[in-house]
Amino acid sequence: MSFRVVIEEEAEREFAEAVNFYDEREPGVGQRFAKDLQAFFKMVCQDPERFPFASALTQKTKMPEPWPYSVFFVVKRQTSEMIISTIWH
């Protein structure tokens, strides 16, 4: 079963801040980060339940190198959604 990604407002803000941070340092890197993060979401959505729990409901996974970010999410099986709550550096 594949899940649909839903990004909460706070995570959306963290995502935008990371893109801006990288683009301010070197043009184009923020866009590469955004593309890699979207691809990462698609990969996680294929089987989100395989990732460890960080709390009773929230799971956590780390982005691959070179990105020093963790993604926290909740799986809602009844709606086939993966709710992204935090994109944490």
N, C-alpha and C positions, 0 to 999 in steps of 0.2 A: 504494500500500500504506500502510495506517495502522499505526502502532506503538503498543504498549501502554507506558504510563509505569510505570517501577519506580524508586522513590526510595530510594537507599541511606540507611542509618542516619544518617550524618553530615549529609547534605543535609536529611533530615527534621528533624534538630535545628536546623540553620540556618534552615529554614523556620519552625519554631515560635518561634525567637528573634526573627525579623523580625516575625512577627505580634504577639508580646508587646511588642516595642519600639514599634511603631506604636500599639497599643492603649493603652499606658501614657501616651503623649503626647496622644492624642486618641481617645476611645472610638469604635469603629466603623471606624477607618482600618485597623487590622490585619485585620479581616474583609474589607474591600475589597481589601487587598493579597492575601489568600489567594484570593479569588474571581478576581482578575485573573491571579494566577499559575497557577491551575488552567486558566483559559481560554487562557493563553499556552502551557501544556504541550500542550493539545489542538491548537492551531495548529501548533506545532513538530512534533508527531507526524504531521501530514499529509505532511510531506516533510523529515524531519530531516537527510537527507544533503546538503541545499543549504547548510548552515551551515559556516563555515570551521573548520579544525582548529586547536586550541591546542597539541596535541602529536601524537604518532604515532597515537594511537587516540581521543583526546578532542576533541570539538567544543565550540564555544562560541557562545552567542548572548546578546544583551542584551535585557532586558525593555524594553518601550516606556515612554516618559515617563508618569508622573513617577517611576517606580520605578528607583532607581540600583543595579540588580542584574544580574549576569551568571549564566547557567546553563551549567554544564559537564556534558556527557553523552557517553555511548558508545552507538553504535547496534549492536545485535546483530541482523543480518538473519535469521539462522537461527531465531531465536525471536520475531522481530518485536517486539523490545523496545527502548525507549529508556531507558537506565539513567542517572538523574540522580545525579551524583556530588557536585556542589557547587552551592550557591546562594550566590553571593559578592557582598558589598556592596563 
